[in-house]
Amino acid sequence: MNTITRLLVLLLAIALPATVLSQTGARLTPFSKMQSLSDGWESLKFPNIDQLTRYQLVTEDGTQVVKATTSGGASGLIARVTIQPSESLVLRWRWKVSNVFEQGNARKKSGDDYPARIYVAFQFQPEKAGFFERAKRKAVEVLFGESLPGNALNYIWANSLPMGEFVPNPYTDKTMMIAVNSGATNVGEWVTVERDLVADYRKAFGEAPPPIVGIAIMSDSDNTGETATAWYGDIQLNQ
């Protein structure tokens, strides 16, 4: 399955009915408190990909985290939410990877794989879309019976893209790739990341963000065929 199809399936999955979180005190189910992977998160699988990423709850240094192992495949975990950002909304998490992908390249379709990534998807704004964009989305909605979200921020552990770099996804400029870690410098170490979603959205798309409709984690290697393991700690949202 190519990345266009994968992104479409991701958007369709995010578009399903959401668990509403208030503007203040928005909270994702922490991995450290989950009894199973279905506690507040759902499996995200893609058609025509038989080799799935394996997700499991494990204990690292006395804390429960999610371990993801990918080997030439792809799948993810998704939390469906509805959150209206105010002036600032900070996404905070920690993660660790075993390695980066030698063939990984955020600027090329063939290299659009990452040992660890986090998607943040935002509500579609039809009043700001052109006629053909609205028509295309309407056709998909009629076909699948779901409303698609709009733009997305994609935080990645990149191979060679410089830290802090923003680049459009090689398949769609509706998704902006942001390198929050890059290269092998911190491989094997826990790294804590904090991002202001409002500031990042403004930088990526030149305007204030609409409501957030979904957050997902994914470790994938179906384009490069490589292998990696990632560990995801709790993901937090703070106004």
VENGI-V194147 format. One record per helix or strand of 2 or more residues. SS is the DSSP state (h for helix, s for strand). FROM is the first residue (numbers start at 0). LEN is the number of residues. If there is no record, write none. Layout:
# VENGI-V194147
ss = (SS & SS)
from = (FROM & FROM)
len = (LEN & LEN)
This chain:
# VENGI-V194147
ss = (h & s & h & s & s & s & s & s & h & s & h & h & s & s & s & s & h & s & s)
from = (2 & 18 & 30 & 41 & 53 & 62 & 73 & 89 & 108 & 113 & 125 & 130 & 151 & 165 & 174 & 190 & 196 & 211 & 226)
len = (12 & 2 & 3 & 3 & 7 & 9 & 10 & 8 & 3 & 9 & 3 & 14 & 7 & 3 & 8 & 6 & 9 & 9 & 12)
